[in-house]
Amino acid sequence: MSRYLDNPEPASEQPPEGPGCGFLVVEDKAAVERATVCWGLCYDTQLHILPFPQSHNLEVDEDAVVFVPVVGEPLSTHRYYIVHAAGREAGKVSACSREGDKTTFRFFSFVNDVPPRPFHHSDVYQQVEVVKLPHRGFKAVAVAPDGIPPGFLRMKGWTVSKLTHTKYSLIGDAQGIDWPLRLRMPNLDGIGIGSGGSPAVIVGRWYCPFMFIRDGKRLKDQVKWSMFYKMTLEQSWEEIYNCDNDHVSNRRDEVKVSVTVRRSTALLGRTGTVQEGGPQMVDGVMWFRPAARQWWEK
């Protein structure tokens, strides 16, 4: 977070390459030291600038929420999904109402707020843009042209505070795909004959907000279990053929292989083969389904 306090330029960086990638902001030690008042004696929980961190639950008008940056956008757009972190709506995302949702009574019109709902990647009404006001507080603007922000964000000048009793451990860099490492061919000299292949190498790291992961749990249970999932992509090379030369010959050493092999196979947890050999995209969701029922599944 301290990277953005004095220099706004890094916030304009595009997210890492790959579908569904974005940024998470973590409050580091330097940012904590700066968030003090009374000559460093007290910790100021109120946030005064953007971007908002995701390492804490935040409080807006007594609602515990997490501001998750919209994927595929730089932080400088200040676009967020507002995820409820506790209470009856835990795990759901606040949604903007539409102009057509207004009710007119005599000479006045009132907005009928729509309730929070499960996240959907194509629902632009679940996105708001947060604007810092010149003097104090923030305001929210709907990303949808006919959208109206939810009630607790509709008034100008609302404030945001960190809930210090909730802190998410987002330790270590997660820069997405390491493409140079991903595309690197294995060192064949380091792979012994009969070893079966190369050791697994981590070629990608991510922290994934729970709402982007569907693992069969209810939303409330997912939030209780973990607000963020840690995901890694490992790559290894397998031996498909080997041959020993047991005699001396003047002929050129040649090996002819006539066999059909799969160029790549996706595995879950290094062992469970994925259906169809790889993930399947359905309605914007990439599913990694086990090809066979595992012992831990009911």
Rosetta blueprint (number, residue, H / E / L):
1 M L
2 S H
3 R H
4 Y H
5 L H
6 D L
7 N L
8 P L
9 E H
10 P H
11 A H
12 S H
13 E L
14 Q L
15 P L
16 P L
17 E L
18 G L
19 P L
20 G L
21 C L
22 G L
23 F L
24 L L
25 V L
26 V L
27 E L
28 D L
29 K H
30 A H
31 A H
32 V H
33 E H
34 R H
35 A L
36 T E
37 V E
38 C L
39 W L
40 G L
41 L L
42 C E
43 Y E
44 D L
45 T L
46 Q E
47 L E
48 H L
49 I L
50 L L
51 P L
52 F L
53 P L
54 Q L
55 S L
56 H E
57 N E
58 L E
59 E E
60 V E
61 D L
62 E L
63 D E
64 A E
65 V E
66 V E
67 F E
68 V E
69 P E
70 V L
71 V L
72 G L
73 E L
74 P L
75 L H
76 S H
77 T H
78 H L
79 R E
80 Y E
81 Y E
82 I E
83 V E
84 H E
85 A L
86 A L
87 G L
88 R L
89 E L
90 A L
91 G L
92 K L
93 V E
94 S L
95 A L
96 C L
97 S E
98 R E
99 E H
100 G H
101 D H
102 K E
103 T E
104 T E
105 F E
106 R L
107 F L
108 F E
109 S E
110 F E
111 V E
112 N L
113 D L
114 V L
115 P L
116 P L
117 R E
118 P L
119 F L
120 H L
121 H L
122 S L
123 D L
124 V H
125 Y H
126 Q H
127 Q L
128 V E
129 E E
130 V E
131 V E
132 K E
133 L L
134 P L
135 H L
136 R L
137 G L
138 F E
139 K E
140 A E
141 V E
142 A E
143 V L
144 A L
145 P L
146 D L
147 G E
148 I E
149 P L
150 P L
151 G H
152 F H
153 L H
154 R H
155 M L
156 K L
157 G L
158 W E
159 T L
160 V E
161 S E
162 K E
163 L E
164 T E
165 H E
166 T E
167 K E
168 Y L
169 S L
170 L L
171 I L
172 G L
173 D L
174 A L
175 Q L
176 G E
177 I E
178 D L
179 W H
180 P H
181 L H
182 R H
183 L H
184 R L
185 M L
186 P L
187 N L
188 L H
189 D H
190 G H
191 I L
192 G L
193 I L
194 G L
195 S L
196 G L
197 G E
198 S L
199 P L
200 A L
201 V E
202 I E
203 V E
204 G E
205 R E
206 W E
207 Y E
208 C E
209 P E
210 F H
211 M H
212 F H
213 I L
214 R L
215 D L
216 G L
217 K L
218 R L
219 L H
220 K H
221 D H
222 Q H
223 V H
224 K H
225 W H
226 S L
227 M L
228 F E
229 Y E
230 K E
231 M E
232 T E
233 L E
234 E E
235 Q E
236 S L
237 W L
238 E E
239 E L
240 I L
241 Y L
242 N L
243 C L
244 D L
245 N L
246 D L
247 H L
248 V L
249 S L
250 N L
251 R L
252 R L
253 D L
254 E L
255 V L
256 K L
257 V L
258 S L
259 V L
260 T L
261 V L
262 R L
263 R L
264 S L
265 T L
266 A L
267 L E
268 L E
269 G L
270 R L
271 T L
272 G E
273 T E
274 V E
275 Q H
276 E H
277 G H
278 G L
279 P L
280 Q E
281 M E
282 V E
283 D L
284 G L
285 V E
286 M E
287 W E
288 F L
289 R L
290 P E
291 A L
292 A L
293 R L
294 Q L
295 W L
296 W L
297 E L
298 K L
